[in-house]
Structures are given as C-alpha cells and as structure tokens.
Amino acid sequence: MAERRVIVDPPGDGGGRRVRFDGETLGTAYSLHDLSVFLERAGLEGLDVVDLVNSPLIEWHGGGPAVWPAAE
C-alpha cells in the first residue's frame, strides 16, 4: 500500500498554497491553521502546529511551513 502524503504547493499569486492529500485537492491554505483545518476534514485529526511543521507526512514545495506570503 502506498504511503499517504500531503503536498503543500508553492505560494500562488494570491499568497495561498494549494493543499493535496492522497492526490485529492483539499483547497488553498493561507496559513498553518488553514492547513490543519483541511487535514482534519480529510480525517487526519489531532495535528497541531508543531505536528504540521515536523511531520514527515507533509511534503513542502516552494518553501517550508514558514512561507505564507500575504495576499496582494
């Protein structure tokens, strides 16, 4: 069975980052809080900010968990 993973894409023009889980797009996150809400709705409950930053489940593209540009 393939390992489950979350992919957080690079920031887009509006500052948000597309979030995908197991190939399904969950939405566009503008903060770690948004990311945690998307993952909770997808069934990954109990992840706090520290978990999101350090989790091997999450693959960060175009910058790590500290990269959340403000919308222009």
N, C-alpha and C positions, 0 to 999 in steps of 0.2 A: 504494500500500500504506500502511495506517495505521501511524503511529509506535508502537513498542512502549513501554509505560509501566508503572511500578509505582505503585500508590496505597497510601499508608500512612494508614489512617483515624485519627480522633481516639482517644485512650485511652478504653477502656471502663471499667466499674465495677471490674473486677479489675486495672486498670492496663495491660493488654495492648492492642496496636494491631493490628487486622486488616490483613493484607497481601494485596493483589491484584496479579496480573501478567497483563496482556492479558485482563482480565475474569474470570480464574480466581482463587478464593481459595486462597492458599498456606498460611494458618494465622494464628495470633495470635502476634505478636512481643512480647517483654518487654524487648528491648534491641537495640542495633545488631548485636550478634553474632547474635542470633536472625534478624534481617532478612537478614544476609549468608548464613546457612545456607539459609534459604528460597530466596534468589535463586540460590545455587549449585546447589541441587537442581533449580531451574527452568531451568538451563542458562546462567545468567549468572555465569560463573566469573571469578575473579581480581579481584573488587571488595573493596578493603579499606575500613576505616572512613572514611578521607578521601574515597574514591570515593563512598561512600554519602551522606556529608554534602553533597558538592558536585555530585552527579550531576544533570543536567537530566532524566534518565530517571525520577527519583523525584519524585512529587507528594505533598507532606506536607500532610495535612489535620488541623486542630485542634492545631497546634503542630509545630515543626520537629524535627530529629533529636536535640535535647537533651531532648525531652519524653517521659520514660518514668516515669510515676508508679509508686510502689511498690504492690504488691498489698495490699489491706486485709484 
